[in-house]
Amino acid sequence: MTGPLVVNTQDGTCWTRRGARRNGEDLYAPEGVCDCPPYVMATLAELAEHGIAGSTDVLPVPIGQPEQHGRRARIAELIGEVKPASDGLLEQLAESVRDRREHDHPTWEDLYCLNLVSFMGERMGTVLRRLLDAEARAERYRIAWGMARTRAVSTGGAADRYAARARDAQEVLQRMLFTVIAGQLALHEANRERQELRARVAELEAERHSTNEALTEAVEALAANRDRLAESADVQLPVPAAGVPVTAREIVRNVLLLHYAGTPNPALVVDTLLRNAWAEEQAAQAAAAEGGER
């Protein structure tokens, strides 16, 4: 807090520093207000809009008010404990002033005027008391009006700040909503791709089963006609040694060699086909594994 301790505005209100906002801006409240909420306090800039008559860093000294308060105190002490004048008494005093002004004044001693002056003088204490009370009420009303005006200005500023915060919160919620929608779309697309990959894996598994069945039939046919096919074919099939198991890959290669026996260099053709088929199978298995992880 770097602002002055006391600020006097041109309407005669004395403002004292009570606190500060988060950004360090000082907050002021009228001197006579003991408990003032922060959201209705005024800043130095808001007080400047109403006109600053003076400021200080010492105890409050409202401009022009000490002399007025001292004069009122002296008058109250002089008139003593009297009640304020009633409306009926003020009307009587007004009539006395009128009668004194309008009656015919003699050239000799004017006893009528003297009686009227004496009557009004005896009752002037009550009139002064009513005047002091009226001035005190007017001062309280003026302070209350200043507080209400400051409260209205501060409330308007608070409403603007809350509206700005609400707009910021709405923008944040909109961004969050867009993020959620994008995530839902991405999830839907991932689920679709996963279903497609699962369908592809099912197709590959069905194809593998079909291939296994075809291989089984080919192996059976090869076992039944090995001797006849070996004698009639130009290709010499390798004969496994006794007790050495024959793998499925070797069986497939032998079948393909028999199928491509009439082509030039059948061994190269069969090996190329087997490498391509092996590469496709590895790619399908990798795609299936990636789909399962998703």
C-alpha positions in Angstrom: 0.0 0.0 0.0 1.6 3.2 -1.2 -1.4 5.7 -1.3 -2.1 8.4 1.2 -3.6 7.4 4.6 -6.4 10.0 4.4 -8.1 11.5 1.4 -10.6 14.4 1.5 -13.0 14.8 -1.4 -14.5 18.0 -2.6 -17.9 17.2 -1.2 -16.3 17.3 2.3 -16.1 13.5 3.0 -13.1 12.2 4.7 -11.9 8.8 3.4 -9.4 6.6 5.3 -7.3 3.8 3.8 -8.6 0.4 5.0 -7.0 -2.3 2.8 -5.8 -3.2 -0.7 -6.7 -5.4 -3.6 -4.6 -8.3 -4.8 -2.9 -6.1 -7.3 -1.8 -3.7 -4.5 -4.3 -1.0 -5.3 -5.4 0.8 -2.1 -9.1 0.8 -0.9 -10.7 3.6 1.0 -13.9 3.9 3.1 -15.6 6.9 4.8 -14.2 7.8 8.2 -17.4 7.3 10.1 -18.0 3.8 8.7 -16.5 1.2 11.1 -17.2 -2.0 9.1 -17.1 -1.6 5.3 -17.0 -4.6 3.0 -14.1 -4.5 0.5 -16.3 -4.8 -2.5 -18.0 -1.5 -1.8 -14.8 0.4 -0.9 -13.5 3.0 -3.4 -10.0 3.2 -5.0 -8.0 6.3 -5.3 -8.8 6.5 -9.0 -12.6 6.4 -8.2 -12.2 9.1 -5.6 -10.3 11.2 -8.1 -13.3 11.1 -10.4 -15.3 12.9 -7.7 -12.6 15.4 -7.0 -9.9 15.2 -4.3 -9.6 18.3 -2.1 -6.5 17.1 -0.2 -4.7 14.1 1.2 -2.3 13.3 4.0 -0.5 10.5 5.7 -1.6 11.5 9.3 -4.8 11.2 11.3 -8.0 12.3 9.5 -8.5 16.1 9.4 -11.5 16.9 7.3 -11.3 20.2 5.5 -13.6 22.9 6.9 -15.3 20.6 9.5 -13.3 21.2 12.7 -14.3 24.9 12.8 -17.9 24.0 12.1 -18.0 21.3 14.8 -16.3 23.7 17.3 -18.9 26.4 16.5 -21.8 24.0 17.0 -20.3 22.8 20.2 -20.0 26.3 21.6 -23.6 27.2 20.5 -24.9 24.0 22.2 -23.1 24.8 25.3 -24.4 28.4 25.4 -28.1 27.5 24.9 -28.0 24.7 27.5 -30.4 21.8 27.8 -33.4 23.0 25.8 -35.7 21.1 23.5 -36.0 21.9 19.8 -38.7 24.3 18.8 -42.0 22.8 17.6 -43.7 23.6 14.4 -46.3 25.6 16.2 -43.7 27.8 17.9 -42.0 28.5 14.6 -45.3 29.6 13.2 -45.8 31.9 16.2 -42.3 33.4 15.7 -43.0 33.9 12.1 -46.2 35.8 12.9 -44.3 37.9 15.4 -41.8 38.9 12.7 -44.6 39.8 10.4 -46.4 41.8 13.0 -43.3 43.7 13.9 -42.6 44.5 10.3 -46.2 45.5 9.3 -47.5 47.5 12.3 -47.4 51.3 12.5 -44.3 52.3 14.3 -44.8 55.4 16.6 -42.2 58.1 16.9 -41.9 57.5 20.6 -41.0 54.4 22.3 -42.4 51.3 20.4 -43.6 49.1 23.2 -45.3 46.7 20.8 -42.1 45.9 19.0 -40.2 45.6 22.2 -42.8 43.0 23.4 -42.4 41.1 20.2 -38.7 41.1 20.3 -38.7 40.0 23.9 -41.1 37.2 23.1 -38.9 36.0 20.2 -35.7 36.4 22.2 -37.0 34.2 25.1 -37.7 31.4 22.6 -34.6 31.7 20.4 -32.8 28.9 22.4 -35.3 26.3 21.2 -34.9 27.6 17.6 -31.2 27.3 17.8 -31.5 23.7 19.1 -33.7 22.8 16.2 -31.2 24.4 13.8 -28.3 22.5 15.3 -30.3 19.2 15.1 -31.2 19.9 11.5 -27.6 20.6 10.6 -26.5 17.4 12.3 -29.1 15.4 10.4 -28.1 17.1 7.1 -24.5 16.1 7.7 -25.4 12.5 8.4 -27.6 12.4 5.3 -24.7 13.9 3.3 -22.3 11.2 4.6 -24.8 8.5 4.0 -25.4 9.8 0.5 -21.7 9.8 -0.2 -21.4 6.3 1.1 -24.3 5.1 -1.0 -22.8 6.8 -4.1 -19.4 5.2 -3.4 -21.1 1.8 -2.8 -23.0 2.1 -6.1 -19.8 3.0 -8.0 -17.9 0.1 -6.3 -20.7 -2.3 -6.8 -20.8 -1.4 -10.5 -17.1 -2.0 -10.7 -17.5 -5.3 -8.9 -20.3 -6.3 -11.3 -18.1 -5.5 -14.3 -15.3 -7.6 -12.8 -17.6 -10.5 -12.1 -19.0 -10.3 -15.6 -15.5 -10.4 -17.0 -14.7 -13.5 -14.9 -18.0 -15.1 -16.0 -17.0 -14.5 -19.7 -13.5 -16.0 -19.1 -15.1 -19.0 -17.3 -17.5 -19.5 -20.3 -14.6 -19.4 -22.7 -12.7 -22.0 -20.7 -15.8 -24.2 -20.6 -16.2 -23.9 -24.3 -12.6 -24.9 -24.9 -13.0 -27.8 -22.6 -16.2 -28.8 -24.4 -14.4 -28.7 -27.8 -11.6 -30.8 -26.3 -14.1 -33.4 -25.0 -15.8 -33.5 -28.4 -12.5 -33.9 -30.2 -11.6 -36.7 -27.8 -14.9 -38.5 -28.4 -14.4 -38.3 -32.1 -10.9 -39.6 -31.9 -12.1 -42.5 -29.6 -14.9 -43.3 -32.1 -12.4 -43.4 -35.0 -10.0 -45.6 -32.9 -12.9 -48.0 -32.1 -13.8 -48.2 -35.8 -10.2 -48.9 -36.8 -10.0 -51.5 -34.0 -13.1 -53.2 -35.4 -11.7 -53.2 -38.9 -8.4 -54.7 -37.7 -10.3 -57.4 -35.7 -12.3 -58.2 -38.8 -9.1 -58.4 -40.9 -7.5 -60.6 -38.3 -10.6 -62.9 -38.4 -10.2 -63.1 -42.2 -6.6 -63.9 -41.9 -7.3 -66.6 -39.3 -10.0 -68.1 -41.6 -7.6 -68.0 -44.5 -5.0 -69.7 -42.4 -7.4 -72.4 -41.5 -8.2 -72.9 -45.2 -4.5 -73.0 -46.0 -3.9 -75.5 -43.3 -6.7 -77.7 -44.6 -5.3 -77.4 -48.2 -1.9 -78.3 -46.9 -3.2 -81.3 -45.1 -4.9 -82.5 -48.2 -1.8 -81.9 -50.3 0.4 -83.8 -47.8 -2.0 -86.7 -47.9 -2.0 -86.7 -51.7 1.8 -86.3 -51.7 2.2 -89.3 -49.4 0.0 -91.4 -51.5 1.6 -90.6 -54.9 5.2 -89.7 -53.9 6.8 -92.5 -55.9 4.7 -91.9 -59.0 5.1 -88.1 -58.9 8.8 -88.4 -58.3 9.3 -90.7 -61.3 7.2 -88.5 -63.6 8.4 -85.1 -62.6 11.6 -83.4 -63.8 12.3 -82.0 -60.3 14.1 -84.2 -57.8 12.4 -83.8 -54.4 14.7 -84.0 -51.3 14.0 -87.1 -49.3 14.3 -86.6 -45.6 16.6 -88.9 -43.6 15.2 -91.6 -41.4 13.9 -90.2 -38.1 14.2 -86.5 -39.3 10.8 -84.7 -39.0 9.5 -82.9 -42.1 8.3 -79.3 -41.4 5.2 -77.7 -42.9 7.4 -75.2 -44.7 9.3 -78.1 -46.4 6.0 -79.8 -47.3 4.7 -76.6 -48.9 7.9 -76.1 -50.8 7.8 -79.6 -52.2 4.2 -79.2 -53.3 5.0 -75.9 -55.0 8.0 -77.4 -56.7 5.8 -80.1 -58.2 3.3 -77.4 -59.2 5.9 -75.3 -61.0 7.9 -78.2 -62.3 7.3 -77.2 -66.0 8.6 -73.6 -65.5 12.2 -72.5 -65.9 14.1 -72.5 -62.6 11.2 -73.7 -60.4 13.3 -73.5 -57.2 13.8 -69.8 -57.6 10.1 -69.2 -58.3 9.0 -71.2 -55.3 11.5 -69.6 -52.9 10.4 -66.1 -54.1 6.7 -67.0 -53.5 7.5 -68.4 -50.0 9.4 -65.2 -49.0 6.6 -62.9 -50.2 4.0 -65.0 -48.3 6.2 -65.0 -45.2 6.5 -61.2 -45.4 2.7 -60.7 -45.8 2.1 -63.0 -42.8 4.5 -61.0 -40.6 2.8 -57.7 -41.6 -0.6 -59.1 -40.8 0.5 -60.3 -37.4 2.1 -56.9 -36.6 -1.2 -55.2 -37.6 -3.2 -57.6 -35.5 -0.9 -56.9 -32.5 -1.3 -53.1 -32.9 -5.1 -53.4 -33.1 -5.1 -55.5 -29.9 -3.1 -52.9 -28.0 -5.6 -50.2 -29.0 
